[in-house]
Amino acid sequence: MHVAVLGATGAVGRTMLDVLAERRIKVDRITALASERSAGKTVRFAGREIPVEVPRPGIFRGVDVALFSAGGDRSKEWGPRAADEGAVVIDNSSAWRMDPDVPLVVPEVNMRAAENRPKGIIANPNCSTIQMVVALQAMRRAAGLTRVIATTFQSVSGAGETGRDALRRELGGEGLQALKLGAPADGSPFSRRIAGNVVPQIGDFDDEGWTGEERKMIGETRKILDLPDLPVVATCVRVPVDVGHSVQVTAETEKELTLDSLRRALVVFPGILMAGGPEAFPTPYEIAGRNEVFVGRLRSDPEIPRTFHLWVVADNLRKGAATNAVQILERLGSG
Ligand SMILES: NC(=O)c1ccc[n+]([C@@H]2O[C@H](COP(=O)([O-])OP(=O)(O)OC[C@H]3O[C@@H](n4cnc5c(N)ncnc54)[C@H](OP(=O)(O)O)[C@@H]3O)[C@@H](O)[C@H]2O)c1
């Protein structure tokens, strides 16, 4: 298989190359693409150094699958061209996610949607949404789903290498000063200093006070679950963690369900690792580098009927991006 990775030098692109190699996907040829800034550099794939190229018309001819993680503008520009040149595009940006002619896919939830791709493009959902919908699908299978309220705690790598850099620079060289509020590092993608802080803004605010990330979680969750009227709200928060997003989910089921039945439904669901007890809760630091969705702190609401609370953690660069995309690629090959 000939695979192209657009954005191969970025946080997600590098992880894609790692995940392709780890999962022993039969890749005979890899084309690594990034911006002019990276021309002349190499990236590592399966122990080899691959030269980085700049995308140009014709580059996707002969490519079977093109994995895109270079931002929405590049996806809009190169997605249709790559599809015209014969590649199946799996896009990590938000450019195509809500397009009715582009399936939005989490393999454990709705892989069949990928069969119908009139534009030749499959979209990979938002990182926090992916991990949340895996847990929601397990609940829904057990007892239906009627309401979702989510609060996220998202790592700086969710904003790519510039996010990781900003945290490193704010923490580095300034000792304890780093923990006092001050200006963000130069070039930081965050609106406030992130070191020693918690920032309830991811993306721009709309007229009603919701951020872009919150709107993505709401719209994408409904599309993936194919429940267009599902009441969903989200509050998305950036935290000074390098890798790994955490989501506190409150969800109401349609039918009555015991806590034990819900726990069993989560344990047997593919891709979920369920904490063995309250103290075994997952944290991003512990699960970074893993491909699964980790669930803990499962509780039944004492006051509100059919309502459960759970803590869902995943590596945003892996299940939230690269691993999900590579799983789609694997299943396309086997389907
Ligand atoms: N980070 C996450 O957790 C996450 C999760 C889900 C989805 N995503 C999405 O994945 C995409 C990439 O995110 P990231 O976190 O990996 O960002 P990143 O670390 O900033 O990497 C961006 C990549 O895009 C390339 N690029 C930028 N401008 C380009 C151009 N004009 N032509 C070709 N390549 C260009 C960069 O190449 P240079 O190195 O040459 O600049 C780099 O390889 C974004 O759309 C993001 O929304 C990210």
The ligand as an SDF file (V2000), in Angstrom:
LIG
                    3D

 48 52  0  0  0  0  0  0  0  0999 V2000
   -3.1370   17.7400   18.0850 N   0  0  0  0  0  0  0  0  0  0  0  0
   -4.2440   17.0340   18.2640 C   0  0  0  0  0  0  0  0  0  0  0  0
   -4.4980   16.4800   19.3410 O   0  0  0  0  0  0  0  0  0  0  0  0
   -5.2240   16.8820   17.1350 C   0  0  0  0  0  0  0  0  0  0  0  0
   -6.2750   16.0000   17.3000 C   0  0  0  0  0  0  0  0  0  0  0  0
   -7.1980   15.8460   16.2570 C   0  0  0  0  0  0  0  0  0  0  0  0
   -7.0450   16.5630   15.1050 C   0  0  0  0  0  0  0  0  0  0  0  0
   -5.9880   17.4270   14.9690 N   0  0  0  0  0  0  0  0  0  0  0  0
   -5.8820   18.1800   13.7120 C   0  0  0  0  0  0  0  0  0  0  0  0
   -4.7310   17.7040   13.0020 O   0  0  0  0  0  0  0  0  0  0  0  0
   -4.1510   18.7680   12.2800 C   0  0  0  0  0  0  0  0  0  0  0  0
   -2.6680   18.8890   12.6440 C   0  0  0  0  0  0  0  0  0  0  0  0
   -2.5410   19.0920   14.0250 O   0  0  0  0  0  0  0  0  0  0  0  0
   -1.1450   19.0040   14.7880 P   0  0  0  0  0  0  0  0  0  0  0  0
   -1.5280   19.0650   16.2130 O   0  0  0  0  0  0  0  0  0  0  0  0
   -0.3200   17.8660   14.2970 O   0  0  0  0  0  0  0  0  0  0  0  0
   -0.4510   20.4060   14.3470 O   0  0  0  0  0  0  0  0  0  0  0  0
    1.0960   20.7720   14.2070 P   0  0  0  0  0  0  0  0  0  0  0  0
    1.9240   20.0490   15.1840 O   0  0  0  0  0  0  0  0  0  0  0  0
    1.1150   22.2680   14.2090 O   0  0  0  0  0  0  0  0  0  0  0  0
    1.4900   20.2440   12.7380 O   0  0  0  0  0  0  0  0  0  0  0  0
    1.0030   20.8680   11.5640 C   0  0  0  0  0  0  0  0  0  0  0  0
    1.5390   20.1390   10.3420 C   0  0  0  0  0  0  0  0  0  0  0  0
    0.9770   20.7670    9.1760 O   0  0  0  0  0  0  0  0  0  0  0  0
    2.0290   21.1080    8.2810 C   0  0  0  0  0  0  0  0  0  0  0  0
    1.7120   22.3100    7.4960 N   0  0  0  0  0  0  0  0  0  0  0  0
    1.4370   23.5460    7.9430 C   0  0  0  0  0  0  0  0  0  0  0  0
    1.2540   24.3850    6.8990 N   0  0  0  0  0  0  0  0  0  0  0  0
    1.4120   23.6490    5.7670 C   0  0  0  0  0  0  0  0  0  0  0  0
    1.3560   23.9340    4.3730 C   0  0  0  0  0  0  0  0  0  0  0  0
    1.1080   25.1700    3.9250 N   0  0  0  0  0  0  0  0  0  0  0  0
    1.5600   22.9180    3.4900 N   0  0  0  0  0  0  0  0  0  0  0  0
    1.8440   21.6670    3.9130 C   0  0  0  0  0  0  0  0  0  0  0  0
    1.9120   21.3350    5.2440 N   0  0  0  0  0  0  0  0  0  0  0  0
    1.6890   22.3050    6.1460 C   0  0  0  0  0  0  0  0  0  0  0  0
    3.1970   21.3780    9.2080 C   0  0  0  0  0  0  0  0  0  0  0  0
    4.4060   21.3380    8.4740 O   0  0  0  0  0  0  0  0  0  0  0  0
    5.7070   22.1960    8.9390 P   0  0  0  0  0  0  0  0  0  0  0  0
    6.3490   21.4000   10.0480 O   0  0  0  0  0  0  0  0  0  0  0  0
    6.5230   22.2260    7.6930 O   0  0  0  0  0  0  0  0  0  0  0  0
    5.2270   23.5280    9.3880 O   0  0  0  0  0  0  0  0  0  0  0  0
    3.0470   20.2150   10.1930 C   0  0  0  0  0  0  0  0  0  0  0  0
    3.5380   19.0280    9.5970 O   0  0  0  0  0  0  0  0  0  0  0  0
   -4.9940   20.0180   12.5760 C   0  0  0  0  0  0  0  0  0  0  0  0
   -5.9400   20.1750   11.5540 O   0  0  0  0  0  0  0  0  0  0  0  0
   -5.6710   19.6690   13.8790 C   0  0  0  0  0  0  0  0  0  0  0  0
   -6.8750   20.3380   14.0500 O   0  0  0  0  0  0  0  0  0  0  0  0
   -5.0770   17.5990   15.9480 C   0  0  0  0  0  0  0  0  0  0  0  0
  1  2  1  0
  2  3  2  0
  2  4  1  0
  4  5  1  0
  4 48  2  0
  5  6  2  0
  6  7  1  0
  7  8  2  0
  8  9  1  0
  8 48  1  0
  9 10  1  0
  9 46  1  0
 10 11  1  0
 11 12  1  0
 11 44  1  0
 12 13  1  0
 13 14  1  0
 14 15  2  0
 14 16  1  0
 14 17  1  0
 17 18  1  0
 18 19  2  0
 18 20  1  0
 18 21  1  0
 21 22  1  0
 22 23  1  0
 23 24  1  0
 23 42  1  0
 24 25  1  0
 25 26  1  0
 25 36  1  0
 26 27  1  0
 26 35  1  0
 27 28  2  0
 28 29  1  0
 29 30  1  0
 29 35  2  0
 30 31  1  0
 30 32  2  0
 32 33  1  0
 33 34  2  0
 34 35  1  0
 36 37  1  0
 36 42  1  0
 37 38  1  0
 38 39  2  0
 38 40  1  0
 38 41  1  0
 42 43  1  0
 44 45  1  0
 44 46  1  0
 46 47  1  0
M  CHG  2   8   1  16  -1
M  END
$$$$
